[in-house]
Amino acid sequence: MNISPTTSAVNLINAAQHKSAGATQEIAKLPIQNNEVGSSEFNSSDIIKPVLSLKEAELETSAAVKLLQADKEMTGSLLDIKA
């Protein structure tokens, strides 16, 4: 089975989108800080994991875009060679 770089990039973008959606939902469910409304349930360590997940999703998306750009350049080079 031959998997193209484009397919890999699209799969990576989809995975990053799902990761960021999960992280944003987790952040949205956290209680608000004490100085905003009065909740004392907020723990700053609760937000670290979803924020890191958002950063991972950003980096994965960036890698997928670079993969698409490299595939485009390679295809262009192959077309130039054939011409």
mmCIF file of the N, C-alpha and C atoms, coordinates in Angstrom:
data_MODEL
# 
_entry.id   MODEL 
# 
loop_
_atom_site.group_PDB 
_atom_site.id 
_atom_site.type_symbol 
_atom_site.label_atom_id 
_atom_site.label_alt_id 
_atom_site.label_comp_id 
_atom_site.label_asym_id 
_atom_site.label_entity_id 
_atom_site.label_seq_id 
_atom_site.pdbx_PDB_ins_code 
_atom_site.Cartn_x 
_atom_site.Cartn_y 
_atom_site.Cartn_z 
_atom_site.occupancy 
_atom_site.B_iso_or_equiv 
_atom_site.pdbx_formal_charge 
_atom_site.auth_seq_id 
_atom_site.auth_comp_id 
_atom_site.auth_asym_id 
_atom_site.auth_atom_id 
_atom_site.pdbx_PDB_model_num 
ATOM 1   N N  . MET A 1 1  ? 0.844   -1.178 0.000   1.00 0.00 ? 1  MET A N  1 
ATOM 2   C CA . MET A 1 1  ? 0.000   0.000  0.000   1.00 0.00 ? 1  MET A CA 1 
ATOM 3   C C  . MET A 1 1  ? 0.890   1.243  0.000   1.00 0.00 ? 1  MET A C  1 
ATOM 4   N N  . ASN A 1 2  ? 0.606   2.154  -0.913  1.00 0.00 ? 2  ASN A N  1 
ATOM 5   C CA . ASN A 1 2  ? 1.384   3.373  -1.062  1.00 0.00 ? 2  ASN A CA 1 
ATOM 6   C C  . ASN A 1 2  ? 0.611   4.545  -0.458  1.00 0.00 ? 2  ASN A C  1 
ATOM 7   N N  . ILE A 1 3  ? 1.189   5.182  0.542   1.00 0.00 ? 3  ILE A N  1 
ATOM 8   C CA . ILE A 1 3  ? 0.550   6.329  1.188   1.00 0.00 ? 3  ILE A CA 1 
ATOM 9   C C  . ILE A 1 3  ? 1.292   7.585  0.749   1.00 0.00 ? 3  ILE A C  1 
ATOM 10  N N  . SER A 1 4  ? 0.564   8.510  0.148   1.00 0.00 ? 4  SER A N  1 
ATOM 11  C CA . SER A 1 4  ? 1.189   9.727  -0.359  1.00 0.00 ? 4  SER A CA 1 
ATOM 12  C C  . SER A 1 4  ? 1.469   10.705 0.780   1.00 0.00 ? 4  SER A C  1 
ATOM 13  N N  . PRO A 1 5  ? 2.419   11.611 0.553   1.00 0.00 ? 5  PRO A N  1 
ATOM 14  C CA . PRO A 1 5  ? 2.677   12.646 1.571   1.00 0.00 ? 5  PRO A CA 1 
ATOM 15  C C  . PRO A 1 5  ? 1.449   13.514 1.836   1.00 0.00 ? 5  PRO A C  1 
ATOM 16  N N  . THR A 1 6  ? 0.644   13.725 0.812   1.00 0.00 ? 6  THR A N  1 
ATOM 17  C CA . THR A 1 6  ? -0.566  14.528 0.987   1.00 0.00 ? 6  THR A CA 1 
ATOM 18  C C  . THR A 1 6  ? -1.536  13.847 1.946   1.00 0.00 ? 6  THR A C  1 
ATOM 19  N N  . THR A 1 7  ? -1.693  12.530 1.790   1.00 0.00 ? 7  THR A N  1 
ATOM 20  C CA . THR A 1 7  ? -2.570  11.781 2.686   1.00 0.00 ? 7  THR A CA 1 
ATOM 21  C C  . THR A 1 7  ? -2.063  11.844 4.118   1.00 0.00 ? 7  THR A C  1 
ATOM 22  N N  . SER A 1 8  ? -0.763  11.694 4.283   1.00 0.00 ? 8  SER A N  1 
ATOM 23  C CA . SER A 1 8  ? -0.172  11.780 5.625   1.00 0.00 ? 8  SER A CA 1 
ATOM 24  C C  . SER A 1 8  ? -0.393  13.158 6.237   1.00 0.00 ? 8  SER A C  1 
ATOM 25  N N  . ALA A 1 9  ? -0.225  14.198 5.420   1.00 0.00 ? 9  ALA A N  1 
ATOM 26  C CA . ALA A 1 9  ? -0.405  15.563 5.914   1.00 0.00 ? 9  ALA A CA 1 
ATOM 27  C C  . ALA A 1 9  ? -1.855  15.811 6.325   1.00 0.00 ? 9  ALA A C  1 
ATOM 28  N N  . VAL A 1 10 ? -2.788  15.349 5.510   1.00 0.00 ? 10 VAL A N  1 
ATOM 29  C CA . VAL A 1 10 ? -4.207  15.535 5.833   1.00 0.00 ? 10 VAL A CA 1 
ATOM 30  C C  . VAL A 1 10 ? -4.561  14.783 7.114   1.00 0.00 ? 10 VAL A C  1 
ATOM 31  N N  . ASN A 1 11 ? -4.051  13.567 7.257   1.00 0.00 ? 11 ASN A N  1 
ATOM 32  C CA . ASN A 1 11 ? -4.298  12.804 8.484   1.00 0.00 ? 11 ASN A CA 1 
ATOM 33  C C  . ASN A 1 11 ? -3.720  13.518 9.703   1.00 0.00 ? 11 ASN A C  1 
ATOM 34  N N  . LEU A 1 12 ? -2.539  14.105 9.546   1.00 0.00 ? 12 LEU A N  1 
ATOM 35  C CA . LEU A 1 12 ? -1.902  14.831 10.642  1.00 0.00 ? 12 LEU A CA 1 
ATOM 36  C C  . LEU A 1 12 ? -2.707  16.077 11.010  1.00 0.00 ? 12 LEU A C  1 
ATOM 37  N N  . ILE A 1 13 ? -3.209  16.774 10.009  1.00 0.00 ? 13 ILE A N  1 
ATOM 38  C CA . ILE A 1 13 ? -4.033  17.960 10.270  1.00 0.00 ? 13 ILE A CA 1 
ATOM 39  C C  . ILE A 1 13 ? -5.325  17.567 10.986  1.00 0.00 ? 13 ILE A C  1 
ATOM 40  N N  . ASN A 1 14 ? -5.949  16.480 10.544  1.00 0.00 ? 14 ASN A N  1 
ATOM 41  C CA . ASN A 1 14 ? -7.174  16.015 11.206  1.00 0.00 ? 14 ASN A CA 1 
ATOM 42  C C  . ASN A 1 14 ? -6.915  15.628 12.659  1.00 0.00 ? 14 ASN A C  1 
ATOM 43  N N  . ALA A 1 15 ? -5.812  14.924 12.903  1.00 0.00 ? 15 ALA A N  1 
ATOM 44  C CA . ALA A 1 15 ? -5.471  14.531 14.271  1.00 0.00 ? 15 ALA A CA 1 
ATOM 45  C C  . ALA A 1 15 ? -5.217  15.764 15.137  1.00 0.00 ? 15 ALA A C  1 
ATOM 46  N N  . ALA A 1 16 ? -4.531  16.757 14.576  1.00 0.00 ? 16 ALA A N  1 
ATOM 47  C CA . ALA A 1 16 ? -4.261  17.992 15.316  1.00 0.00 ? 16 ALA A CA 1 
ATOM 48  C C  . ALA A 1 16 ? -5.551  18.745 15.615  1.00 0.00 ? 16 ALA A C  1 
ATOM 49  N N  . GLN A 1 17 ? -6.476  18.728 14.663  1.00 0.00 ? 17 GLN A N  1 
ATOM 50  C CA . GLN A 1 17 ? -7.757  19.401 14.877  1.00 0.00 ? 17 GLN A CA 1 
ATOM 51  C C  . GLN A 1 17 ? -8.535  18.740 16.014  1.00 0.00 ? 17 GLN A C  1 
ATOM 52  N N  . HIS A 1 18 ? -8.542  17.413 16.042  1.00 0.00 ? 18 HIS A N  1 
ATOM 53  C CA . HIS A 1 18 ? -9.237  16.702 17.118  1.00 0.00 ? 18 HIS A CA 1 
ATOM 54  C C  . HIS A 1 18 ? -8.561  16.956 18.468  1.00 0.00 ? 18 HIS A C  1 
ATOM 55  N N  . LYS A 1 19 ? -7.233  16.991 18.458  1.00 0.00 ? 19 LYS A N  1 
ATOM 56  C CA . LYS A 1 19 ? -6.496  17.249 19.698  1.00 0.00 ? 19 LYS A CA 1 
ATOM 57  C C  . LYS A 1 19 ? -6.811  18.648 20.225  1.00 0.00 ? 19 LYS A C  1 
ATOM 58  N N  . SER A 1 20 ? -6.822  19.634 19.333  1.00 0.00 ? 20 SER A N  1 
ATOM 59  C CA . SER A 1 20 ? -7.094  21.003 19.779  1.00 0.00 ? 20 SER A CA 1 
ATOM 60  C C  . SER A 1 20 ? -8.546  21.161 20.234  1.00 0.00 ? 20 SER A C  1 
ATOM 61  N N  . ALA A 1 21 ? -9.466  20.475 19.577  1.00 0.00 ? 21 ALA A N  1 
ATOM 62  C CA . ALA A 1 21 ? -10.873 20.546 19.998  1.00 0.00 ? 21 ALA A CA 1 
ATOM 63  C C  . ALA A 1 21 ? -11.047 19.968 21.400  1.00 0.00 ? 21 ALA A C  1 
ATOM 64  N N  . GLY A 1 22 ? -10.400 18.843 21.663  1.00 0.00 ? 22 GLY A N  1 
ATOM 65  C CA . GLY A 1 22 ? -10.478 18.243 22.997  1.00 0.00 ? 22 GLY A CA 1 
ATOM 66  C C  . GLY A 1 22 ? -9.864  19.134 24.062  1.00 0.00 ? 22 GLY A C  1 
ATOM 67  N N  . ALA A 1 23 ? -8.734  19.746 23.722  1.00 0.00 ? 23 ALA A N  1 
ATOM 68  C CA . ALA A 1 23 ? -8.062  20.625 24.682  1.00 0.00 ? 23 ALA A CA 1 
ATOM 69  C C  . ALA A 1 23 ? -8.893  21.870 24.973  1.00 0.00 ? 23 ALA A C  1 
ATOM 70  N N  . THR A 1 24 ? -9.499  22.442 23.944  1.00 0.00 ? 24 THR A N  1 
ATOM 71  C CA . THR A 1 24 ? -10.308 23.642 24.181  1.00 0.00 ? 24 THR A CA 1 
ATOM 72  C C  . THR A 1 24 ? -11.554 23.324 24.999  1.00 0.00 ? 24 THR A C  1 
ATOM 73  N N  . GLN A 1 25 ? -12.134 22.147 24.788  1.00 0.00 ? 25 GLN A N  1 
ATOM 74  C CA . GLN A 1 25 ? -13.282 21.751 25.611  1.00 0.00 ? 25 GLN A CA 1 
ATOM 75  C C  . GLN A 1 25 ? -12.866 21.568 27.064  1.00 0.00 ? 25 GLN A C  1 
ATOM 76  N N  . GLU A 1 26 ? -11.689 20.989 27.262  1.00 0.00 ? 26 GLU A N  1 
ATOM 77  C CA . GLU A 1 26 ? -11.193 20.790 28.628  1.00 0.00 ? 26 GLU A CA 1 
ATOM 78  C C  . GLU A 1 26 ? -10.930 22.131 29.308  1.00 0.00 ? 26 GLU A C  1 
ATOM 79  N N  . ILE A 1 27 ? -10.367 23.081 28.563  1.00 0.00 ? 27 ILE A N  1 
ATOM 80  C CA . ILE A 1 27 ? -10.113 24.415 29.119  1.00 0.00 ? 27 ILE A CA 1 
ATOM 81  C C  . ILE A 1 27 ? -11.440 25.109 29.448  1.00 0.00 ? 27 ILE A C  1 
ATOM 82  N N  . ALA A 1 28 ? -12.420 24.965 28.566  1.00 0.00 ? 28 ALA A N  1 
ATOM 83  C CA . ALA A 1 28 ? -13.719 25.614 28.781  1.00 0.00 ? 28 ALA A CA 1 
ATOM 84  C C  . ALA A 1 28 ? -14.436 25.069 30.012  1.00 0.00 ? 28 ALA A C  1 
ATOM 85  N N  . LYS A 1 29 ? -14.183 23.826 30.373  1.00 0.00 ? 29 LYS A N  1 
ATOM 86  C CA . LYS A 1 29 ? -14.840 23.216 31.530  1.00 0.00 ? 29 LYS A CA 1 
ATOM 87  C C  . LYS A 1 29 ? -14.196 23.605 32.860  1.00 0.00 ? 29 LYS A C  1 
ATOM 88  N N  . LEU A 1 30 ? -13.003 24.190 32.816  1.00 0.00 ? 30 LEU A N  1 
ATOM 89  C CA . LEU A 1 30 ? -12.314 24.560 34.058  1.00 0.00 ? 30 LEU A CA 1 
ATOM 90  C C  . LEU A 1 30 ? -13.047 25.704 34.753  1.00 0.00 ? 30 LEU A C  1 
ATOM 91  N N  . PRO A 1 31 ? -13.027 25.704 36.084  1.00 0.00 ? 31 PRO A N  1 
ATOM 92  C CA . PRO A 1 31 ? -13.637 26.835 36.803  1.00 0.00 ? 31 PRO A CA 1 
ATOM 93  C C  . PRO A 1 31 ? -12.821 28.106 36.575  1.00 0.00 ? 31 PRO A C  1 
ATOM 94  N N  . ILE A 1 32 ? -13.468 29.235 36.737  1.00 0.00 ? 32 ILE A N  1 
ATOM 95  C CA . ILE A 1 32 ? -12.780 30.490 36.490  1.00 0.00 ? 32 ILE A CA 1 
ATOM 96  C C  . ILE A 1 32 ? -11.964 30.908 37.715  1.00 0.00 ? 32 ILE A C  1 
ATOM 97  N N  . GLN A 1 33 ? -10.995 31.774 37.488  1.00 0.00 ? 33 GLN A N  1 
ATOM 98  C CA . GLN A 1 33 ? -10.103 32.187 38.570  1.00 0.00 ? 33 GLN A CA 1 
ATOM 99  C C  . GLN A 1 33 ? -10.842 32.980 39.641  1.00 0.00 ? 33 GLN A C  1 
ATOM 100 N N  . ASN A 1 34 ? -10.286 32.937 40.828  1.00 0.00 ? 34 ASN A N  1 
ATOM 101 C CA . ASN A 1 34 ? -10.871 33.573 42.008  1.00 0.00 ? 34 ASN A CA 1 
ATOM 102 C C  . ASN A 1 34 ? -11.109 35.069 41.808  1.00 0.00 ? 34 ASN A C  1 
ATOM 103 N N  . ASN A 1 35 ? -10.165 35.766 41.192  1.00 0.00 ? 35 ASN A N  1 
ATOM 104 C CA . ASN A 1 35 ? -10.291 37.217 41.049  1.00 0.00 ? 35 ASN A CA 1 
ATOM 105 C C  . ASN A 1 35 ? -11.315 37.619 39.987  1.00 0.00 ? 35 ASN A C  1 
ATOM 106 N N  . GLU A 1 36 ? -11.808 36.660 39.185  1.00 0.00 ? 36 GLU A N  1 
ATOM 107 C CA . GLU A 1 36 ? -12.793 36.996 38.161  1.00 0.00 ? 36 GLU A CA 1 
ATOM 108 C C  . GLU A 1 36 ? -14.226 36.882 38.686  1.00 0.00 ? 36 GLU A C  1 
ATOM 109 N N  . VAL A 1 37 ? -14.550 35.772 39.351  1.00 0.00 ? 37 VAL A N  1 
ATOM 110 C CA . VAL A 1 37 ? -15.919 35.574 39.797  1.00 0.00 ? 37 VAL A CA 1 
ATOM 111 C C  . VAL A 1 37 ? -16.001 35.139 41.250  1.00 0.00 ? 37 VAL A C  1 
ATOM 112 N N  . GLY A 1 38 ? -14.956 34.555 41.777  1.00 0.00 ? 38 GLY A N  1 
ATOM 113 C CA . GLY A 1 38 ? -14.979 34.141 43.165  1.00 0.00 ? 38 GLY A CA 1 
ATOM 114 C C  . GLY A 1 38 ? -14.811 32.652 43.364  1.00 0.00 ? 38 GLY A C  1 
ATOM 115 N N  . SER A 1 39 ? -14.521 31.905 42.324  1.00 0.00 ? 39 SER A N  1 
ATOM 116 C CA . SER A 1 39 ? -14.332 30.462 42.453  1.00 0.00 ? 39 SER A CA 1 
ATOM 117 C C  . SER A 1 39 ? -12.975 30.167 43.069  1.00 0.00 ? 39 SER A C  1 
ATOM 118 N N  . SER A 1 40 ? -12.973 29.351 44.102  1.00 0.00 ? 40 SER A N  1 
ATOM 119 C CA . SER A 1 40 ? -11.700 28.954 44.715  1.00 0.00 ? 40 SER A CA 1 
ATOM 120 C C  . SER A 1 40 ? -11.296 27.557 44.265  1.00 0.00 ? 40 SER A C  1 
ATOM 121 N N  . GLU A 1 41 ? -12.049 26.965 43.331  1.00 0.00 ? 41 GLU A N  1 
ATOM 122 C CA . GLU A 1 41 ? -11.773 25.613 42.857  1.00 0.00 ? 41 GLU A CA 1 
ATOM 123 C C  . GLU A 1 41 ? -10.691 25.571 41.783  1.00 0.00 ? 41 GLU A C  1 
ATOM 124 N N  . PHE A 1 42 ? -10.292 26.711 41.264  1.00 0.00 ? 42 PHE A N  1 
ATOM 125 C CA . PHE A 1 42 ? -9.333  26.749 40.164  1.00 0.00 ? 42 PHE A CA 1 
ATOM 126 C C  . PHE A 1 42 ? -7.949  26.329 40.635  1.00 0.00 ? 42 PHE A C  1 
ATOM 127 N N  . ASN A 1 43 ? -7.341  25.412 39.893  1.00 0.00 ? 43 ASN A N  1 
ATOM 128 C CA . ASN A 1 43 ? -5.984  24.961 40.169  1.00 0.00 ? 43 ASN A CA 1 
ATOM 129 C C  . ASN A 1 43 ? -5.181  25.181 38.893  1.00 0.00 ? 43 ASN A C  1 
ATOM 130 N N  . SER A 1 44 ? -4.141  25.995 38.969  1.00 0.00 ? 44 SER A N  1 
ATOM 131 C CA . SER A 1 44 ? -3.393  26.340 37.762  1.00 0.00 ? 44 SER A CA 1 
ATOM 132 C C  . SER A 1 44 ? -2.773  25.128 37.076  1.00 0.00 ? 44 SER A C  1 
ATOM 133 N N  . SER A 1 45 ? -2.508  24.060 37.817  1.00 0.00 ? 45 SER A N  1 
ATOM 134 C CA . SER A 1 45 ? -1.924  22.871 37.187  1.00 0.00 ? 45 SER A CA 1 
ATOM 135 C C  . SER A 1 45 ? -2.935  22.156 36.293  1.00 0.00 ? 45 SER A C  1 
ATOM 136 N N  . ASP A 1 46 ? -4.236  22.410 36.490  1.00 0.00 ? 46 ASP A N  1 
ATOM 137 C CA . ASP A 1 46 ? -5.268  21.792 35.654  1.00 0.00 ? 46 ASP A CA 1 
ATOM 138 C C  . ASP A 1 46 ? -5.225  22.287 34.212  1.00 0.00 ? 46 ASP A C  1 
ATOM 139 N N  . ILE A 1 47 ? -4.717  23.485 34.020  1.00 0.00 ? 47 ILE A N  1 
ATOM 140 C CA . ILE A 1 47 ? -4.734  24.076 32.682  1.00 0.00 ? 47 ILE A CA 1 
ATOM 141 C C  . ILE A 1 47 ? -3.479  23.732 31.877  1.00 0.00 ? 47 ILE A C  1 
ATOM 142 N N  . ILE A 1 48 ? -2.448  23.248 32.532  1.00 0.00 ? 48 ILE A N  1 
ATOM 143 C CA . ILE A 1 48 ? -1.174  23.002 31.850  1.00 0.00 ? 48 ILE A CA 1 
ATOM 144 C C  . ILE A 1 48 ? -1.307  21.954 30.751  1.00 0.00 ? 48 ILE A C  1 
ATOM 145 N N  . LYS A 1 49 ? -1.924  20.819 31.045  1.00 0.00 ? 49 LYS A N  1 
ATOM 146 C CA . LYS A 1 49 ? -2.021  19.745 30.055  1.00 0.00 ? 49 LYS A CA 1 
ATOM 147 C C  . LYS A 1 49 ? -2.792  20.172 28.803  1.00 0.00 ? 49 LYS A C  1 
ATOM 148 N N  . PRO A 1 50 ? -3.976  20.783 28.919  1.00 0.00 ? 50 PRO A N  1 
ATOM 149 C CA . PRO A 1 50 ? -4.669  21.189 27.690  1.00 0.00 ? 50 PRO A CA 1 
ATOM 150 C C  . PRO A 1 50 ? -3.935  22.274 26.900  1.00 0.00 ? 50 PRO A C  1 
ATOM 151 N N  . VAL A 1 51 ? -3.238  23.172 27.590  1.00 0.00 ? 51 VAL A N  1 
ATOM 152 C CA . VAL A 1 51 ? -2.469  24.197 26.878  1.00 0.00 ? 51 VAL A CA 1 
ATOM 153 C C  . VAL A 1 51 ? -1.322  23.543 26.109  1.00 0.00 ? 51 VAL A C  1 
ATOM 154 N N  . LEU A 1 52 ? -0.675  22.556 26.725  1.00 0.00 ? 52 LEU A N  1 
ATOM 155 C CA . LEU A 1 52 ? 0.378   21.826 26.019  1.00 0.00 ? 52 LEU A CA 1 
ATOM 156 C C  . LEU A 1 52 ? -0.193  21.047 24.839  1.00 0.00 ? 52 LEU A C  1 
ATOM 157 N N  . SER A 1 53 ? -1.388  20.515 24.985  1.00 0.00 ? 53 SER A N  1 
ATOM 158 C CA . SER A 1 53 ? -2.038  19.819 23.870  1.00 0.00 ? 53 SER A CA 1 
ATOM 159 C C  . SER A 1 53 ? -2.312  20.781 22.716  1.00 0.00 ? 53 SER A C  1 
ATOM 160 N N  . LEU A 1 54 ? -2.703  22.004 23.042  1.00 0.00 ? 54 LEU A N  1 
ATOM 161 C CA . LEU A 1 54 ? -2.907  23.005 21.993  1.00 0.00 ? 54 LEU A CA 1 
ATOM 162 C C  . LEU A 1 54 ? -1.601  23.320 21.271  1.00 0.00 ? 54 LEU A C  1 
ATOM 163 N N  . LYS A 1 55 ? -0.517  23.420 22.023  1.00 0.00 ? 55 LYS A N  1 
ATOM 164 C CA . LYS A 1 55 ? 0.784   23.689 21.406  1.00 0.00 ? 55 LYS A CA 1 
ATOM 165 C C  . LYS A 1 55 ? 1.209   22.515 20.526  1.00 0.00 ? 55 LYS A C  1 
ATOM 166 N N  . GLU A 1 56 ? 0.982   21.285 20.998  1.00 0.00 ? 56 GLU A N  1 
ATOM 167 C CA . GLU A 1 56 ? 1.293   20.103 20.188  1.00 0.00 ? 56 GLU A CA 1 
ATOM 168 C C  . GLU A 1 56 ? 0.498   20.124 18.891  1.00 0.00 ? 56 GLU A C  1 
ATOM 169 N N  . ALA A 1 57 ? -0.773  20.470 18.977  1.00 0.00 ? 57 ALA A N  1 
ATOM 170 C CA . ALA A 1 57 ? -1.616  20.533 17.781  1.00 0.00 ? 57 ALA A CA 1 
ATOM 171 C C  . ALA A 1 57 ? -1.100  21.586 16.806  1.00 0.00 ? 57 ALA A C  1 
ATOM 172 N N  . GLU A 1 58 ? -0.644  22.711 17.345  1.00 0.00 ? 58 GLU A N  1 
ATOM 173 C CA . GLU A 1 58 ? -0.074  23.761 16.500  1.00 0.00 ? 58 GLU A CA 1 
ATOM 174 C C  . GLU A 1 58 ? 1.166   23.251 15.770  1.00 0.00 ? 58 GLU A C  1 
ATOM 175 N N  . LEU A 1 59 ? 2.048   22.574 16.501  1.00 0.00 ? 59 LEU A N  1 
ATOM 176 C CA . LEU A 1 59 ? 3.274   22.057 15.895  1.00 0.00 ? 59 LEU A CA 1 
ATOM 177 C C  . LEU A 1 59 ? 2.983   20.955 14.878  1.00 0.00 ? 59 LEU A C  1 
ATOM 178 N N  . GLU A 1 60 ? 2.000   20.110 15.172  1.00 0.00 ? 60 GLU A N  1 
ATOM 179 C CA . GLU A 1 60 ? 1.622   19.058 14.227  1.00 0.00 ? 60 GLU A CA 1 
ATOM 180 C C  . GLU A 1 60 ? 1.053   19.659 12.944  1.00 0.00 ? 60 GLU A C  1 
ATOM 181 N N  . THR A 1 61 ? 0.252   20.696 13.079  1.00 0.00 ? 61 THR A N  1 
ATOM 182 C CA . THR A 1 61 ? -0.301  21.361 11.900  1.00 0.00 ? 61 THR A CA 1 
ATOM 183 C C  . THR A 1 61 ? 0.804   22.015 11.086  1.00 0.00 ? 61 THR A C  1 
ATOM 184 N N  . SER A 1 62 ? 1.744   22.640 11.761  1.00 0.00 ? 62 SER A N  1 
ATOM 185 C CA . SER A 1 62 ? 2.880   23.255 11.081  1.00 0.00 ? 62 SER A CA 1 
ATOM 186 C C  . SER A 1 62 ? 3.698   22.210 10.321  1.00 0.00 ? 62 SER A C  1 
ATOM 187 N N  . ALA A 1 63 ? 3.913   21.057 10.939  1.00 0.00 ? 63 ALA A N  1 
ATOM 188 C CA . ALA A 1 63 ? 4.648   19.976 10.277  1.00 0.00 ? 63 ALA A CA 1 
ATOM 189 C C  . ALA A 1 63 ? 3.884   19.472 9.058   1.00 0.00 ? 63 ALA A C  1 
ATOM 190 N N  . ALA A 1 64 ? 2.571   19.381 9.166   1.00 0.00 ? 64 ALA A N  1 
ATOM 191 C CA . ALA A 1 64 ? 1.758   18.921 8.039   1.00 0.00 ? 64 ALA A CA 1 
ATOM 192 C C  . ALA A 1 64 ? 1.827   19.906 6.875   1.00 0.00 ? 64 ALA A C  1 
ATOM 193 N N  . VAL A 1 65 ? 1.807   21.192 7.181   1.00 0.00 ? 65 VAL A N  1 
ATOM 194 C CA . VAL A 1 65 ? 1.907   22.212 6.134   1.00 0.00 ? 65 VAL A CA 1 
ATOM 195 C C  . VAL A 1 65 ? 3.264   22.125 5.443   1.00 0.00 ? 65 VAL A C  1 
ATOM 196 N N  . LYS A 1 66 ? 4.318   21.925 6.220   1.00 0.00 ? 66 LYS A N  1 
ATOM 197 C CA . LYS A 1 66 ? 5.652   21.777 5.624   1.00 0.00 ? 66 LYS A CA 1 
ATOM 198 C C  . LYS A 1 66 ? 5.720   20.535 4.746   1.00 0.00 ? 66 LYS A C  1 
ATOM 199 N N  . LEU A 1 67 ? 5.052   19.479 5.167   1.00 0.00 ? 67 LEU A N  1 
ATOM 200 C CA . LEU A 1 67 ? 4.995   18.258 4.368   1.00 0.00 ? 67 LEU A CA 1 
ATOM 201 C C  . LEU A 1 67 ? 4.272   18.515 3.046   1.00 0.00 ? 67 LEU A C  1 
ATOM 202 N N  . LEU A 1 68 ? 3.170   19.247 3.092   1.00 0.00 ? 68 LEU A N  1 
ATOM 203 C CA . LEU A 1 68 ? 2.449   19.598 1.867   1.00 0.00 ? 68 LEU A CA 1 
ATOM 204 C C  . LEU A 1 68 ? 3.295   20.477 0.947   1.00 0.00 ? 68 LEU A C  1 
ATOM 205 N N  . GLN A 1 69 ? 4.021   21.431 1.532   1.00 0.00 ? 69 GLN A N  1 
ATOM 206 C CA . GLN A 1 69 ? 4.880   22.294 0.727   1.00 0.00 ? 69 GLN A CA 1 
ATOM 207 C C  . GLN A 1 69 ? 5.998   21.498 0.065   1.00 0.00 ? 69 GLN A C  1 
ATOM 208 N N  . ALA A 1 70 ? 6.603   20.579 0.800   1.00 0.00 ? 70 ALA A N  1 
ATOM 209 C CA . ALA A 1 70 ? 7.670   19.754 0.238   1.00 0.00 ? 70 ALA A CA 1 
ATOM 210 C C  . ALA A 1 70 ? 7.132   18.871 -0.881  1.00 0.00 ? 70 ALA A C  1 
ATOM 211 N N  . ASP A 1 71 ? 5.932   18.329 -0.696  1.00 0.00 ? 71 ASP A N  1 
ATOM 212 C CA . ASP A 1 71 ? 5.322   17.497 -1.735  1.00 0.00 ? 71 ASP A CA 1 
ATOM 213 C C  . ASP A 1 71 ? 5.038   18.324 -2.985  1.00 0.00 ? 71 ASP A C  1 
ATOM 214 N N  . LYS A 1 72 ? 4.563   19.550 -2.790  1.00 0.00 ? 72 LYS A N  1 
ATOM 215 C CA . LYS A 1 72 ? 4.283   20.434 -3.926  1.00 0.00 ? 72 LYS A CA 1 
ATOM 216 C C  . LYS A 1 72 ? 5.569   20.758 -4.684  1.00 0.00 ? 72 LYS A C  1 
ATOM 217 N N  . GLU A 1 73 ? 6.634   21.063 -3.945  1.00 0.00 ? 73 GLU A N  1 
ATOM 218 C CA . GLU A 1 73 ? 7.918   21.372 -4.581  1.00 0.00 ? 73 GLU A CA 1 
ATOM 219 C C  . GLU A 1 73 ? 8.466   20.161 -5.327  1.00 0.00 ? 73 GLU A C  1 
ATOM 220 N N  . MET A 1 74 ? 8.333   18.975 -4.721  1.00 0.00 ? 74 MET A N  1 
ATOM 221 C CA . MET A 1 74 ? 8.825   17.763 -5.361  1.00 0.00 ? 74 MET A CA 1 
ATOM 222 C C  . MET A 1 74 ? 8.042   17.483 -6.643  1.00 0.00 ? 74 MET A C  1 
ATOM 223 N N  . THR A 1 75 ? 6.733   17.649 -6.590  1.00 0.00 ? 75 THR A N  1 
ATOM 224 C CA . THR A 1 75 ? 5.912   17.441 -7.782  1.00 0.00 ? 75 THR A CA 1 
ATOM 225 C C  . THR A 1 75 ? 6.281   18.446 -8.869  1.00 0.00 ? 75 THR A C  1 
ATOM 226 N N  . GLY A 1 76 ? 6.496   19.694 -8.477  1.00 0.00 ? 76 GLY A N  1 
ATOM 227 C CA . GLY A 1 76 ? 6.917   20.717 -9.434  1.00 0.00 ? 76 GLY A CA 1 
ATOM 228 C C  . GLY A 1 76 ? 8.257   20.389 -10.061 1.00 0.00 ? 76 GLY A C  1 
ATOM 229 N N  . SER A 1 77 ? 9.190   19.897 -9.264  1.00 0.00 ? 77 SER A N  1 
ATOM 230 C CA . SER A 1 77 ? 10.507  19.517 -9.780  1.00 0.00 ? 77 SER A CA 1 
ATOM 231 C C  . SER A 1 77 ? 10.397  18.355 -10.752 1.00 0.00 ? 77 SER A C  1 
ATOM 232 N N  . LEU A 1 78 ? 9.551   17.384 -10.417 1.00 0.00 ? 78 LEU A N  1 
ATOM 233 C CA . LEU A 1 78 ? 9.359   16.243 -11.316 1.00 0.00 ? 78 LEU A CA 1 
ATOM 234 C C  . LEU A 1 78 ? 8.742   16.682 -12.637 1.00 0.00 ? 78 LEU A C  1 
ATOM 235 N N  . LEU A 1 79 ? 7.802   17.618 -12.579 1.00 0.00 ? 79 LEU A N  1 
ATOM 236 C CA . LEU A 1 79 ? 7.198   18.122 -13.809 1.00 0.00 ? 79 LEU A CA 1 
ATOM 237 C C  . LEU A 1 79 ? 8.210   18.901 -14.638 1.00 0.00 ? 79 LEU A C  1 
ATOM 238 N N  . ASP A 1 80 ? 9.097   19.653 -13.981 1.00 0.00 ? 80 ASP A N  1 
ATOM 239 C CA . ASP A 1 80 ? 10.142  20.389 -14.694 1.00 0.00 ? 80 ASP A CA 1 
ATOM 240 C C  . ASP A 1 80 ? 11.101  19.427 -15.385 1.00 0.00 ? 80 ASP A C  1 
ATOM 241 N N  . ILE A 1 81 ? 11.422  18.321 -14.720 1.00 0.00 ? 81 ILE A N  1 
ATOM 242 C CA . ILE A 1 81 ? 12.340  17.335 -15.296 1.00 0.00 ? 81 ILE A CA 1 
ATOM 243 C C  . ILE A 1 81 ? 11.703  16.674 -16.513 1.00 0.00 ? 81 ILE A C  1 
ATOM 244 N N  . LYS A 1 82 ? 10.413  16.363 -16.425 1.00 0.00 ? 82 LYS A N  1 
ATOM 245 C CA . LYS A 1 82 ? 9.706   15.698 -17.526 1.00 0.00 ? 82 LYS A CA 1 
ATOM 246 C C  . LYS A 1 82 ? 9.513   16.632 -18.716 1.00 0.00 ? 82 LYS A C  1 
ATOM 247 N N  . ALA A 1 83 ? 9.435   17.934 -18.476 1.00 0.00 ? 83 ALA A N  1 
ATOM 248 C CA . ALA A 1 83 ? 9.148   18.893 -19.554 1.00 0.00 ? 83 ALA A CA 1 
ATOM 249 C C  . ALA A 1 83 ? 10.315  19.124 -20.464 1.00 0.00 ? 83 ALA A C  1 
# 
